[in-house]
């Protein structure tokens, strides 16, 4: 009886554990920073946040310049 119980416990441990791990590779951010905005731009507020719009794209101001964002 003990042997059967030990065999069942060992088989459960072997079945329930796995050596395989999920590896997630994070892609680097490829954001282009625009240093100077063009002369023709619009200032738009969306949900209380300020965005700059030109060429049909929304931009946020950062310390280095402007980056394109999805609104």
N, C-alpha and C positions, 0 to 999 in steps of 0.2 A: 504494500500500500504506500509506504514512504517512497519507494523507488518510483512508482507511477506518479506520485505527486511531484517529486523532484523533476522528473522528465517533463511533465506538463508545465511546470514553472519555467524550466530552462527553454522549452520550445516557445512559450509565450514571450519571454525576454528576447529571444532571437528574432521572432517575427515582428515584434513591436518596435524594435530599434533599427535604424538604418545609418549607414555611413555616408550616404549621399547628402550633400548640402546644396541648398539653392544659392547660386551666386548671382548677385545683381550688379551689373556694371553701369555706373552712372556716366552718361555722356557729358562732355564738357560744354559749358555754355558758350555759344558762339553769337554774342551780341555785338552789334556794331554800334559804336558810340559816335554820334554826330556832334562835333564840337560847336558848330555855329548853325543856328536855325536860319532858314531863308527869310527873305523880306516879306513874302506873302504867306502868312500862317494865321490860324484862328485859335483862340483860347476857348476851350469847352470844359464845362464842369459836368462830370458824371458821378453820381452818388457822393457828391461833396469833394471829389478829387479833381485836381486841375490837370488837363491834358492839352497838349499842343497838337494841332492837326494841320498837316500839309501833305499833298500828293495822295490824299485819301487814307492816310495812316495816322494812328494816334501815337504820340510820343510823350514820355515822362521826362521831366528834368532831373538829372542826377548831378553829383558833384563834379563829374568829368564831362558832362555834356547831356545829350538827349538820346534816349534809347526807344526803339519801337516796342509797343506793348499791345496786347490784345485786350479789348474792352468788352 
